[in-house]
Amino acid sequence: MNTKTTGILYGVGVGPGDPELLTLKAHRLIAAARVVAYPAPDDGESFARAIVANVIPEGAREIPIVIPMRDARFPAQAVYDASAAEIAECLASGQDVVVLCEGDPFFYGSFMYLFARLAGRFSVEVVPGVSSLGAVTAAARRPLVARAEALAVLPATLPVEDLEARLGTAEAAAIMKLGRNFPAVRELLTRMGLAERAIFVSHASLPGQIVCPLVEAPAVAPYFAMVLVPGQDAHVL
């Protein structure tokens, strides 16, 4: 690969939603970008793009990576294959490509799928962003772990029995990707005696932010909401 004649692929974390949490490096790269790619649903605007809409230069080429948002299974690999091919054409022609990613690119970020397809052929730079976990913990205004406590980060999409087993050995936990799995997560935490110290957070850093004890949480949670279970040491500080 001749990096002097091919473009650089930038995986840029744009943070959890508040545009002021964008890093200076991310702002510089996006403001200078001629090609910008980003994940997008098939029935609404891209959250990642919305965060930095005022930074994207006028006239920049945009490549939406459209992921159908529905319960039925869809060919996600084919979506990333097609998007990687389009991005590869830009890189091969010498154009840099900035890929936007909510939060941090490698913390459950969709950029990892493009990285797997393109890193072997092109130069790649990953620009970290403020993660959802950091934003949620800050919004909760509660330490999550202290001293020698260990933290488990768990997706709510795991089978309930797997969640229970992992929570049973965790000193503190952050449960992500709630959505339709929220009722089962709340019931599990209640049954395990963890609900009283758990905190529910949705839309962290945004105007519609909700922070409350889990026992007071609404019945319905968005996919990007999170439940925090602080460790015992952090809980009593």
C-alpha positions as CSV (number, residue, x, y, z in Angstrom):
1,M,0.0,0.0,0.0
2,N,1.3,3.5,-0.9
3,T,0.0,5.8,1.8
4,K,1.2,8.8,-0.2
5,T,-1.4,8.2,-2.9
6,T,-4.3,6.8,-0.9
7,G,-6.6,8.6,1.6
8,I,-6.7,8.1,5.3
9,L,-9.7,6.6,7.0
10,Y,-10.7,8.4,10.2
11,G,-13.0,6.8,12.7
12,V,-14.1,9.8,14.7
13,G,-16.0,9.6,18.0
14,V,-18.5,12.5,18.2
15,G,-19.6,11.9,21.9
16,P,-22.9,11.1,23.5
17,G,-25.0,13.9,22.0
18,D,-24.0,17.3,23.4
19,P,-22.1,19.0,20.6
20,E,-19.9,20.7,23.3
21,L,-18.5,17.3,24.2
22,L,-16.9,17.0,20.8
23,T,-13.1,16.9,21.1
24,L,-11.0,19.5,19.4
25,K,-9.4,16.9,17.2
26,A,-12.8,15.6,16.1
27,H,-14.0,19.1,15.3
28,R,-10.8,19.8,13.3
29,L,-11.1,16.7,11.2
30,I,-14.8,17.0,10.5
31,A,-14.6,20.7,9.7
32,A,-11.9,19.9,7.0
33,A,-13.6,16.8,5.7
34,R,-14.5,16.4,2.0
35,V,-16.1,13.0,2.5
36,V,-18.1,12.1,5.6
37,A,-19.8,8.8,6.4
38,Y,-22.1,8.0,9.2
39,P,-24.6,5.3,10.4
40,A,-28.2,6.2,9.8
41,P,-31.6,4.5,10.4
42,D,-33.9,3.9,7.4
43,D,-36.7,5.9,9.0
44,G,-35.1,9.1,10.4
45,E,-32.0,11.2,10.6
46,S,-28.6,10.0,11.7
47,F,-27.9,10.8,15.4
48,A,-24.2,10.9,14.8
49,R,-24.6,13.4,12.0
50,A,-27.1,15.5,14.0
51,I,-24.5,16.0,16.7
52,V,-22.0,17.6,14.3
53,A,-24.4,19.0,11.7
54,N,-23.1,22.5,12.1
55,V,-19.5,21.4,11.6
56,I,-19.8,19.4,8.4
57,P,-18.6,21.6,5.5
58,E,-21.0,22.7,2.9
59,G,-20.5,20.6,-0.3
60,A,-18.9,17.7,1.5
61,R,-19.8,14.3,0.1
62,E,-22.0,12.3,2.5
63,I,-22.2,8.5,2.7
64,P,-25.1,7.4,4.9
65,I,-24.6,3.8,6.2
66,V,-28.3,2.9,6.4
67,I,-29.1,0.2,9.0
68,P,-32.8,-0.9,9.0
69,M,-34.3,-0.4,12.5
70,R,-36.8,-3.3,12.8
71,D,-37.2,-6.5,14.8
72,A,-36.8,-8.8,11.8
73,R,-33.2,-9.8,11.0
74,F,-31.6,-7.9,8.2
75,P,-28.3,-8.5,6.3
76,A,-26.1,-6.2,8.4
77,Q,-23.0,-7.6,6.9
78,A,-24.1,-6.8,3.4
79,V,-24.8,-3.2,4.5
80,Y,-21.2,-2.8,5.9
81,D,-19.8,-4.6,2.8
82,A,-21.4,-2.1,0.5
83,S,-20.5,0.9,2.6
84,A,-16.9,-0.3,2.9
85,A,-16.7,-0.7,-0.9
86,E,-17.9,2.9,-1.4
87,I,-15.5,4.3,1.1
88,A,-12.7,2.2,-0.3
89,E,-13.2,3.9,-3.7
90,C,-12.8,7.3,-2.1
91,L,-9.7,6.2,-0.2
92,A,-8.2,4.6,-3.3
93,S,-8.6,7.9,-5.2
94,G,-6.6,9.7,-2.6
95,Q,-9.5,11.2,-0.6
96,D,-9.6,11.1,3.2
97,V,-12.8,9.8,4.7
98,V,-14.2,10.8,8.1
99,V,-16.6,8.2,9.6
100,L,-18.7,9.6,12.4
101,C,-19.5,7.4,15.4
102,E,-21.7,8.1,18.4
103,G,-19.8,8.0,21.6
104,D,-16.4,6.3,21.1
105,P,-15.6,4.3,17.9
106,F,-14.4,1.2,19.7
107,F,-16.9,1.1,22.6
108,Y,-19.7,-0.8,21.0
109,G,-19.2,1.5,18.0
110,S,-20.3,0.6,14.5
111,F,-17.0,1.9,13.1
112,M,-15.4,-1.4,14.2
113,Y,-17.2,-3.1,11.2
114,L,-15.6,-0.8,8.7
115,F,-12.3,-1.0,10.4
116,A,-12.3,-4.8,10.1
117,R,-13.0,-4.4,6.3
118,L,-10.6,-1.6,5.5
119,A,-7.7,-1.5,7.9
120,G,-5.7,-4.1,6.0
121,R,-5.7,-1.9,2.9
122,F,-5.6,1.7,4.0
123,S,-4.2,3.9,6.7
124,V,-6.6,4.3,9.6
125,E,-6.7,6.7,12.5
126,V,-9.1,6.2,15.4
127,V,-10.1,9.4,17.2
128,P,-11.6,8.5,20.6
129,G,-14.7,10.3,21.8
130,V,-16.6,10.8,25.1
131,S,-18.2,7.4,25.6
132,S,-21.9,6.8,26.6
133,L,-20.6,5.3,29.8
134,G,-18.7,8.4,30.8
135,A,-21.7,10.6,29.9
136,V,-24.2,8.5,31.8
137,T,-22.0,8.3,34.9
138,A,-21.5,12.1,34.8
139,A,-25.3,12.6,34.4
140,A,-26.0,10.4,37.4
141,R,-23.6,12.4,39.5
142,R,-22.7,9.2,41.3
143,P,-19.3,7.4,41.4
144,L,-19.7,4.0,39.7
145,V,-16.6,2.2,41.1
146,A,-14.2,3.1,43.9
147,R,-10.9,1.7,45.3
148,A,-10.3,-1.8,44.0
149,E,-13.8,-2.5,42.7
150,A,-14.2,-4.0,39.2
151,L,-16.8,-2.9,36.7
152,A,-18.9,-5.2,34.4
153,V,-20.3,-3.6,31.2
154,L,-23.2,-5.7,30.1
155,P,-25.6,-5.5,27.1
156,A,-29.2,-6.0,28.0
157,T,-29.5,-8.1,24.8
158,L,-27.9,-11.0,26.6
159,P,-30.2,-13.8,27.7
160,V,-31.6,-13.1,31.2
161,E,-29.9,-16.1,32.7
162,D,-26.5,-14.9,31.4
163,L,-27.1,-11.4,32.8
164,E,-28.0,-12.9,36.1
165,A,-24.9,-15.0,36.2
166,R,-22.6,-12.1,35.4
167,L,-24.3,-9.7,37.7
168,G,-24.0,-12.3,40.4
169,T,-20.2,-11.9,40.3
170,A,-20.0,-8.2,39.5
171,E,-19.0,-5.6,42.1
172,A,-20.5,-2.8,39.9
173,A,-22.3,-2.9,36.6
174,A,-23.5,-0.8,33.7
175,I,-26.3,-2.4,31.6
176,M,-26.5,-0.9,28.1
177,K,-28.8,-1.3,25.1
178,L,-32.0,-1.4,27.1
179,G,-34.9,-0.7,24.7
180,R,-37.4,-3.6,24.7
181,N,-35.2,-5.5,27.1
182,F,-35.7,-3.0,29.9
183,P,-38.7,-4.7,31.6
184,A,-36.8,-7.9,31.9
185,V,-33.7,-6.1,33.2
186,R,-35.7,-4.2,35.8
187,E,-37.4,-7.4,37.0
188,L,-34.0,-9.2,37.2
189,L,-32.4,-6.4,39.3
190,T,-35.4,-6.3,41.6
191,R,-35.2,-10.1,42.1
192,M,-31.5,-9.9,42.8
193,G,-31.9,-7.1,45.4
194,L,-30.0,-4.6,43.3
195,A,-32.8,-2.3,42.2
196,E,-32.6,0.0,45.3
197,R,-29.1,1.2,44.4
198,A,-29.5,1.2,40.7
199,I,-29.8,4.4,38.6
200,F,-31.7,4.8,35.3
201,V,-30.3,7.3,32.7
202,S,-31.6,8.1,29.2
203,H,-30.6,10.8,26.7
204,A,-27.5,11.6,28.7
205,S,-26.1,15.1,27.9
206,L,-29.1,16.0,25.8
207,P,-32.0,18.4,26.7
208,G,-34.4,15.5,27.3
209,Q,-32.0,13.8,29.8
210,I,-33.7,11.7,32.4
211,V,-31.9,10.6,35.6
212,C,-33.7,8.8,38.4
213,P,-33.5,5.8,40.7
214,L,-34.4,2.6,38.8
215,V,-37.5,2.1,41.0
216,E,-38.8,5.5,39.7
217,A,-37.9,4.9,36.0
218,P,-40.5,5.1,33.3
219,A,-42.0,1.8,32.0
220,V,-40.4,2.3,28.5
221,A,-36.8,2.9,27.8
222,P,-35.0,3.9,24.6
223,Y,-32.3,1.6,23.2
224,F,-29.5,4.0,24.2
225,A,-30.7,4.3,27.9
226,M,-28.5,2.7,30.6
227,V,-28.9,1.3,34.1
228,L,-26.0,1.8,36.5
229,V,-25.4,-0.4,39.6
230,P,-22.7,1.4,41.6
231,G,-20.3,-0.7,43.6
232,Q,-20.8,-0.9,47.3
233,D,-17.7,1.2,48.0
234,A,-18.8,3.9,45.5
235,H,-22.4,3.7,46.7
236,V,-21.6,4.7,50.3
237,L,-19.2,7.5,49.6
